[in-house]
Structures are given as structure tokens and as C-alpha cells.
Amino acid sequence: MPQTKNTVAPSELSDLPTEILTLILESLPTTDLIPILGLSTLLHETTSDVLHRRIRDTFSDPSTELILECFDDHDRISAPSLSCRYIETTRPPSPPPPSCAPGPPNLPDSPLRWQSRFRIVNRRSAETRWPRPRHTTPITPQPEETTRREEEAPTKDVTIGEGDDGVELTLRALIETGGPAALPTHLIVWEEVASVSRAWFERAAAGGGGSEEDGSVLWLGGGRNCGLRVRVRPLDGSGEGPVLVAVEERPAVSYRMEYRELLVRSMLPLVAVDRTVLERSAAEGSLAVVQVAL
């Protein structure tokens, strides 16, 4: 008699009560949930709900922080690390009513295409993020000063040299997990180098940089996996130029970028958090730096 493998078909999973199915899916890591999205419409819908709650809960948890670093050749060492506060995740309209029929249906709202928004703020000091134990000397809290610093939109000054077409900016995002009882674990979500043209800064400054149009969003990498929404303005008359200037002349100009939001494909940071858990399990209390790629 031929042996049969102990497998579960998608139709058998779909036959489970929604509550039981949800509990099963919630126990799985994100990387295991992604392949389930294409098995059936019902599994796609239920898995999507699990992932959406996981994104919200993960990045609303104070023990998990998304950190942003943006620098050029002039401030590679001195550029500050910024904190990204979760705002929302945008989901396209839902597909037709769920069906138990197996197979990869045409589902336009795949979580792989979701986009999450984070507000960019100044990062708290280590003492504020992780208060010292009670037996050590307490730190005098300054809530008003801390709140005021966080509410001030962080900025970056960019100078385009005379004759240059633009400037290269490096954007790096990291996930920090941990707390006062353990050494925080860091994992690189992505690192992109973008050549930002002089024309882009001119358009962004002319438009005020506050609209929802692409002119105020600096997209990095292919597929628009991550982007910065900024306000741009010239510094000290930069960008205005002299009254008479030859067409081929390109004087040095300086701009100030005010960081507003980070836009990112939702699965990128979520998968990164899952991997930090694996790293912490493998070596508790050690510092892990790993490159994430979907």
C-alpha cells in the first residue's frame, strides 16, 4: 500500500472556523504568512487581517523602534539618528466576497503592496527611552523640554556644489528591539544611495514640499519601496541665482529639508522585526546587524 504524506490542503484550512484559523495564523512568523496569501481568497483575507493587526501592534510597541539615518559625504558621521512614529497602513479596497475555492485568485490588495506611514521626529536620549533601574541615581525628568524637542520637525541642510548636477544621499533604516533589561538588537531594514538632482530640489522648493504629489516625496530604490516626504526651502537666497546668469552656469546652492514622513512597503520592517526575534533567540543579549531583503 502506498504511503500518504500528512499534509493539509488549503480547502481543509478554509473549512476551519474563522476564530480557529485566525489563532493558527497568528502563531506563524510573517515570512510563513506571505506564501499563504495566494492559496485562496478566504485565506488571503484572514491572513491580511492578521498582518494588518501585527503591523499596528508591532510599531505601536515602545520596545520596538524604527530608526532613520539620512546623510551625505559631509555629515556621514555627525548626522543624527531619527525616530519614526507609526501613523497608519494604507490598504487598497477589499476584493470581492471571500470564497473557499483554492487557487491563487486575482487579489489587488496584497499586503506586499501595502504602504505604511511613519512620522519622523527627533529621537529621544537613551536615558529617556530606557530609564535607569531604581537603585541607580535618578535622572531629573524634563518632560516639557523632551516633548518640545520631539515636536520640532528634524531638518537636514544640503549643499549642491558649483557645477554639480545634484547630491548623493544615503538613507538607512534600522529596527531596534529590546529594553532596559537587555542590550538592544539592531537590524538593517534597508540602505539606499540616491542621486538627487538639482532640478528635484528646485521643483520641491517651488512647490513648498507640502503636497501629496511626488514632487515632495524623495523615492529611493526601485519599486518605490521607501520614500521621504519633506518640505524643501532654499537657504540664504540659494536657488534664486544672480539677476543675469548664463544658461550653462550652475552656482552652488543650499537647501533645507524638513523631514515629515517616511513611506515604506509595510512588509519590509515587519519581516525585519521577525528576524530580530530569531537573532535574539540565537544569541540573547548580543548585538546583531543583518541585512534584510524581500
C-alpha positions as CSV (number, residue, x, y, z in Angstrom):
1,M,0.0,0.0,0.0
2,P,1.5,3.4,-1.0
3,Q,2.2,5.7,1.9
4,T,0.5,9.1,2.0
5,K,2.0,12.3,3.3
6,N,0.5,14.1,6.2
7,T,-0.5,17.3,4.6
8,V,-3.3,19.8,4.9
9,A,-4.9,21.2,1.8
10,P,-6.0,24.8,1.5
11,S,-9.6,23.7,1.3
12,E,-9.2,21.9,4.7
13,L,-7.8,25.1,6.3
14,S,-10.7,27.1,4.8
15,D,-13.2,24.7,6.4
16,L,-12.0,25.7,9.9
17,P,-14.0,28.3,11.9
18,T,-12.6,31.8,11.4
19,E,-11.6,32.1,15.0
20,I,-9.5,28.9,14.9
21,L,-8.0,29.8,11.6
22,T,-7.0,33.2,13.0
23,L,-5.3,31.7,16.0
24,I,-3.3,29.4,13.8
25,L,-2.2,32.2,11.5
26,E,-1.3,34.5,14.4
27,S,1.2,31.9,15.7
28,L,3.1,31.9,12.4
29,P,6.0,34.3,11.6
30,T,5.5,36.9,8.9
31,T,7.7,35.1,6.4
32,D,5.4,32.0,6.7
33,L,2.2,34.0,6.3
34,I,3.2,35.6,3.0
35,P,3.0,32.3,0.9
36,I,-0.5,31.6,2.4
37,L,-1.8,34.8,0.8
38,G,-2.1,33.2,-2.6
39,L,-3.9,29.9,-1.6
40,S,-7.5,31.2,-1.6
41,T,-9.5,34.3,-1.2
42,L,-10.6,33.4,2.3
43,L,-7.0,32.6,3.5
44,H,-5.9,35.8,1.8
45,E,-8.5,37.9,3.6
46,T,-7.9,36.3,7.0
47,T,-4.1,36.4,6.7
48,S,-4.3,40.1,5.6
49,D,-6.2,41.0,8.7
50,V,-3.6,39.2,10.9
51,L,-0.8,41.1,9.2
52,H,-2.5,44.4,9.4
53,R,-3.0,44.0,13.2
54,R,0.6,42.8,13.5
55,I,1.9,45.9,11.8
56,R,-0.1,48.2,14.1
57,D,0.7,46.3,17.3
58,T,4.4,45.9,16.5
59,F,5.1,49.6,15.7
60,S,2.9,50.9,18.5
61,D,5.0,48.9,21.0
62,P,7.6,51.2,22.7
63,S,10.1,48.3,22.8
64,T,10.3,48.4,19.0
65,E,11.7,51.4,17.2
66,L,12.2,52.2,13.6
67,I,15.3,54.4,13.2
68,L,16.1,56.6,10.2
69,E,19.5,57.8,9.2
70,C,20.0,60.2,6.2
71,F,23.4,61.6,5.4
72,D,25.7,62.7,2.6
73,D,29.5,62.8,2.4
74,H,29.7,66.0,4.6
75,D,27.8,64.6,7.6
76,R,28.3,60.8,7.3
77,I,29.5,60.7,10.9
78,S,27.6,63.6,12.5
79,A,24.1,63.0,11.1
80,P,21.6,62.3,13.9
81,S,19.5,59.2,14.1
82,L,15.8,60.0,13.9
83,S,12.8,58.1,15.3
84,C,9.8,57.0,13.1
85,R,6.4,57.0,14.8
86,Y,3.8,54.8,13.3
87,I,0.8,56.6,11.7
88,E,-1.1,54.1,9.6
89,T,-1.0,51.5,6.9
90,T,-2.8,52.1,3.7
91,R,-4.8,49.1,2.3
92,P,-6.4,49.2,-1.2
93,P,-10.1,48.4,-1.5
94,S,-11.1,44.9,-0.4
95,P,-11.5,42.2,-3.1
96,P,-14.9,40.5,-3.9
97,P,-16.6,38.5,-1.1
98,P,-14.4,35.6,0.2
99,S,-14.5,32.2,-1.5
100,C,-13.3,28.9,-0.2
101,A,-12.2,27.8,-3.7
102,P,-8.5,27.0,-3.7
103,G,-6.0,28.5,-6.1
104,P,-4.3,32.0,-6.5
105,P,-7.2,34.4,-7.1
106,N,-6.8,37.9,-8.5
107,L,-6.3,39.9,-5.3
108,P,-5.5,43.6,-5.8
109,D,-5.0,44.4,-2.1
110,S,-2.0,42.1,-1.5
111,P,-0.1,43.1,1.7
112,L,3.1,43.0,-0.3
113,R,1.8,46.3,-1.9
114,W,0.7,47.9,1.4
115,Q,2.4,51.2,2.4
116,S,2.9,52.3,5.9
117,R,3.4,55.9,7.0
118,F,5.7,57.0,9.9
119,R,6.1,60.5,11.3
120,I,9.7,61.4,11.5
121,V,10.7,63.0,14.9
122,N,13.9,63.7,16.8
123,R,15.0,60.7,18.7
124,R,14.8,60.6,22.5
125,S,18.0,60.2,24.5
126,A,18.9,56.7,25.7
127,E,18.1,57.7,29.3
128,T,14.6,58.7,28.3
129,R,14.0,55.6,26.2
130,W,15.3,53.2,28.8
131,P,15.1,54.7,32.3
132,R,17.8,53.5,34.8
133,P,17.0,50.9,37.4
134,R,15.7,52.2,40.8
135,H,19.0,51.5,42.7
136,T,20.9,54.0,40.5
137,T,21.0,57.8,40.7
138,P,17.6,59.0,39.3
139,I,17.6,61.4,36.4
140,T,15.7,64.6,36.8
141,P,12.9,64.4,34.2
142,Q,12.4,67.3,31.9
143,P,9.1,66.4,30.1
144,E,8.5,69.8,28.6
145,E,12.0,70.0,27.0
146,T,11.8,66.4,25.7
147,T,8.3,67.0,24.2
148,R,9.3,70.3,22.6
149,R,12.4,68.7,21.0
150,E,10.4,65.8,19.7
151,E,7.7,68.1,18.2
152,E,10.3,70.2,16.3
153,A,10.5,68.7,12.8
154,P,14.1,67.5,12.2
155,T,15.9,69.1,9.3
156,K,18.9,68.5,7.1
157,D,20.9,71.1,5.1
158,V,22.0,70.0,1.7
159,T,24.6,71.9,-0.4
160,I,25.0,71.3,-4.2
161,G,28.4,72.4,-5.3
162,E,29.0,74.8,-8.2
163,G,28.6,73.0,-11.5
164,D,27.3,69.8,-9.8
165,D,24.1,68.2,-11.1
166,G,23.0,67.2,-7.6
167,V,24.0,65.4,-4.5
168,E,24.1,61.8,-3.3
169,L,22.1,61.0,-0.2
170,T,22.3,57.7,1.8
171,L,19.1,56.6,3.5
172,R,19.4,53.8,6.1
173,A,16.6,52.4,8.3
174,L,17.2,50.1,11.3
175,I,15.0,48.3,13.7
176,E,15.9,48.5,17.4
177,T,14.2,46.0,19.7
178,G,15.0,45.3,23.4
179,G,14.7,47.3,26.6
180,P,16.5,48.2,29.8
181,A,17.0,44.6,30.8
182,A,18.9,43.6,27.6
183,L,21.3,45.0,25.1
184,P,19.2,46.3,22.2
185,T,19.3,44.4,19.0
186,H,19.7,46.3,15.7
187,L,18.9,45.1,12.3
188,I,19.3,47.0,9.0
189,V,16.0,47.1,7.1
190,W,17.4,48.7,4.0
191,E,20.1,51.1,2.9
192,E,19.8,53.0,-0.3
193,V,22.0,55.6,-2.0
194,A,20.1,58.1,-4.2
195,S,21.4,60.7,-6.6
196,V,19.1,63.7,-6.0
197,S,19.2,66.1,-8.9
198,R,19.4,69.9,-8.7
199,A,16.1,70.0,-10.6
200,W,14.3,67.9,-8.0
201,F,15.3,70.4,-5.2
202,E,14.2,73.3,-7.4
203,R,10.8,71.7,-8.0
204,A,10.3,70.8,-4.4
205,A,11.3,74.2,-3.1
206,A,9.0,75.9,-5.7
207,G,6.0,73.8,-4.6
208,G,6.5,74.2,-0.9
209,G,7.0,70.5,-0.5
210,G,3.8,70.1,1.5
211,S,1.5,68.5,-1.1
212,E,0.8,64.8,-1.6
213,E,2.4,64.9,-5.1
214,D,5.6,63.1,-5.9
215,G,7.4,66.4,-6.2
216,S,7.6,66.5,-2.3
217,V,8.5,62.8,-1.9
218,L,12.0,61.6,-2.4
219,W,11.7,58.0,-3.6
220,L,14.6,55.7,-3.1
221,G,15.3,52.4,-4.8
222,G,13.3,50.5,-7.4
223,G,9.6,49.8,-6.9
224,R,9.1,52.7,-4.5
225,N,9.8,50.6,-1.5
226,C,10.7,53.6,0.6
227,G,10.4,57.3,0.3
228,L,10.8,60.5,2.3
229,R,8.1,63.2,2.4
230,V,9.9,66.5,3.0
231,R,9.4,70.3,2.9
232,V,12.2,72.0,1.0
233,R,13.2,75.6,1.0
234,P,16.4,77.5,-0.2
235,L,18.8,78.9,2.4
236,D,20.0,82.4,2.4
237,G,18.8,83.2,-1.1
238,S,20.2,80.0,-2.6
239,G,18.3,78.8,-5.6
240,E,17.4,82.4,-6.6
241,G,20.7,83.0,-8.5
242,P,22.0,86.3,-9.8
243,V,20.0,88.6,-12.0
244,L,22.0,87.7,-15.1
245,V,23.4,84.2,-15.4
246,A,24.5,82.1,-18.3
247,V,22.4,79.0,-19.1
248,E,25.4,76.7,-18.6
249,E,26.3,78.2,-15.2
250,R,25.2,76.3,-12.2
251,P,26.1,78.1,-9.0
252,A,26.4,76.5,-5.6
253,V,23.0,76.3,-3.8
254,S,21.9,75.2,-0.4
255,Y,18.5,73.9,0.7
256,R,17.0,72.8,4.0
257,M,14.9,69.6,4.0
258,E,12.4,69.4,6.8
259,Y,11.5,65.7,7.4
260,R,7.8,65.0,7.5
261,E,7.1,61.3,6.9
262,L,8.7,58.0,6.0
263,L,6.8,55.9,3.5
264,V,7.7,52.3,3.3
265,R,6.4,48.9,2.0
266,S,4.8,47.5,5.1
267,M,6.3,44.0,4.9
268,L,9.9,45.3,4.9
269,P,10.1,46.5,8.6
270,L,7.7,43.7,9.7
271,V,9.9,40.9,8.4
272,A,12.9,42.7,10.0
273,V,11.3,42.6,13.4
274,D,10.7,38.9,13.0
275,R,14.3,38.4,12.2
276,T,15.5,40.3,15.2
277,V,13.5,37.8,17.3
278,L,15.3,35.0,15.7
279,E,18.6,36.7,16.2
280,R,17.9,37.3,19.9
281,S,16.9,33.7,20.4
282,A,20.1,32.6,18.8
283,A,22.3,34.9,20.9
284,E,20.5,36.6,23.8
285,G,21.9,40.0,24.6
286,S,24.3,40.2,21.7
287,L,24.4,43.0,19.1
288,A,23.2,41.6,15.7
289,V,23.4,43.6,12.5
290,V,21.8,41.7,9.5
291,Q,20.8,42.9,6.1
292,V,17.1,42.3,5.2
293,A,15.9,41.6,1.7
294,L,12.4,40.6,0.5
